Amino acid sequence: MRAARFHEYGGVETLVIEQAPEPHAGPGEVRIRVAAAGVNPIDWKLRSGALHKWLPLDLPAVPGRDAVGVVDEIGEGVRGAEIGDLVFGLGGDTGATAEFAVLSAWAHAPSTWSNEESAGAGLAAVTATLGLKALGPLQGRTLLIEGAAGGVGSAAVEIAIAGGAVVIGTASERNHEFLSSLGAIPTTYGAGLAERVAVLARGGVDIALDTAASGSLTDLVTIVGDTTRVSTVADHFNAPRGVHVVNAENNSALLTAAAELGRQGHYTPRIERVYALAQIADAHAHAERGHTRGKIVVSLQDN
């Protein structure tokens, strides 16, 4: 199969398109013929070697954790999926940016989403949902999301609003109109955040979610008044004691819930740009620059 791979840790120049062995579905897994794969911050961090100490890879490795495609192989014990189903979901830390990928958590893709949107949903939706769950009930509460225009942040905005929260989101000024279109109240990040938020939320902020790792956790704790009412899905090493530090997990139930919100029109993964497989290095370079509006996706159709 054709795949993007890297044979050593390093910059985007290590990425090549080449033939690679096909993976096969094990127990509880499905294999898909990939239509599109998401590009996430963990992809370039793994490729660069920045996470080698914590997540060493067997090289060569195929980047990518989430994808969408048609099921063409089903492992032992799988229920609820059949050959020919269009599903999106999550596999291992690597392996998605190839003609075939194995998923250990998946859901049927809603017809309301394009393949590119489905490809961008897996990791973002699960991460956002778990970050929000750590904060307790959403109904009637005011939530501040740091980094609300990114892939996880924009997912969190829509999921939280569907759950009944009032959402204030931080982003650069160029993304304020985008946040308003999602239903959030936009403001800028950085110095003076507490003062700006106080004007926007006269009754105060109840809970806060950090998706940006911008060094703002202490400020978020000050704004809500309690470490236990703050969660981060991004700043795993600098969180004050008491802040909920959340990691993504391969969870089919969470993916199914996100797909149902998509069917209802409450959540649509936002895609900033779609790259062809041959442009994988450009896609990673784009992701490394940060400040994306939604997700970056690699399409494997017509490759």
Secondary structure by P-SEA (a helix, b strand, c coil): cbbbbbccccccccccbbbbbbbbbcccbbbcccccccccaaaaaaaaccccccccccccccccccbbbbbccccccccccccccccccccccccccccbbbbcccccccccccaaaaaacaaaaaaaaaaaaaacccccbbbbbcccccaaaaaaaaaaaaaccbbbbbccccaaaaaaaacccccccccaaaaaaaaaccccccbbbbcccccaaaaaaaaacccccccccccccccccccbbbbbcccaaaaaaaaaaaaaccbbbbbcccccccaaaaaaaaaaacccccbbbbbcccc
